[in-house]
Amino acid sequence: MKKWFFAFALLSISTLAFQACEKEQNLNDEALIEAIVAAELTAITPSELPAEARQTVEEMFFDTYMEDIYRAKNLGYKVELGNEGCLYFNTDGEMLEFRDDPTGRGPRGGGFGPNGPHGPCFNRLLGFGRPVRPANLPESITSYITENYPDATIRIARTNSERTIVLISGPVVLLFDADGNFIREVDPLENCNPVRCNPVQGSALPEAIRQYIADNYPDAVFRNACVRHDRVVVFMMNDDARLILVFDRATGNFLFSRP
């Protein structure tokens, strides 16, 4: 009897797991994103994201950083970026895109708010764009980089029909228009929301934050900082690598870092 009960329990668990997996596979991108948004979310670290999802962020969203990451059990993942954008991935780490008009999905855009599930950075008509190999960039862009950043190496780029964003060694992120004309350098603390990060000078940072940086990153070079919502975000260069430090606004306590 005990053996039969144990076998039945294993079969039930396997069936439930299969049904959850089958449910995810049967949902299109829009429906799966809606399910993730409505689900109970558990905060996780970047290392807990599937490898494919991490690679997508590194190759496509190098102009910002992963701020908060969540798992929706048996459904997928939500990644909140530093520029207020939101990404969604299925359980295998494949990126999802919500291309429908969210305003047609209920009074609040299907529960997403006025900007839709991907936030104010996302252009529904253009999508996220696509990665571009350095060798495939227009000559106007490569010539500009050669002339103005002669010691730099082009690492990767992302493009759509309106603009191209290029990561070069430094690291520095450059923004170009559709014709390959340079627009500006991109700061990783830039925000797509109309209520942008409120900039803060390094000398004006709370004492607790300045002390943490002095104790842990004495050789790092301060680049920028801003206050957003309940956090203070500091952008620094450390050993020729980008470093994003995030602190609690009320206490100045260190929360986490991102590359």
FENNORZI-V659790 format. One record per run of one state. SS is the DSSP state (@ for helix, = for strand, . for the rest). FROM is the first residue (numbers start at 0). TO is the last residue. If there is no record, write none. Layout:
BEGIN
<<SS:FROM:TO> <SS:FROM:TO>>
END
This chain:
BEGIN
<<.:0:0> <@:1:25> <.:26:27> <@:28:37> <.:38:39> <=:40:43> <.:44:44> <@:45:47> <.:48:49> <@:50:59> <.:60:64> <=:65:71> <.:72:74> <=:75:80> <.:81:84> <=:85:89> <.:90:93> <=:94:95> <.:96:100> <@:101:103> <.:104:121> <=:122:122> <.:123:125> <=:126:126> <.:127:128> <=:129:131> <.:132:132> <@:133:135> <.:136:137> <@:138:147> <.:148:152> <=:153:158> <.:159:161> <=:162:167> <.:168:170> <=:171:176> <.:177:180> <=:181:185> <.:186:196> <=:197:198> <.:199:200> <@:201:203> <.:204:205> <@:206:215> <.:216:219> <=:220:227> <.:228:229> <=:230:237> <.:238:239> <=:240:247> <.:248:252> <=:253:257> <.:258:258>>
END
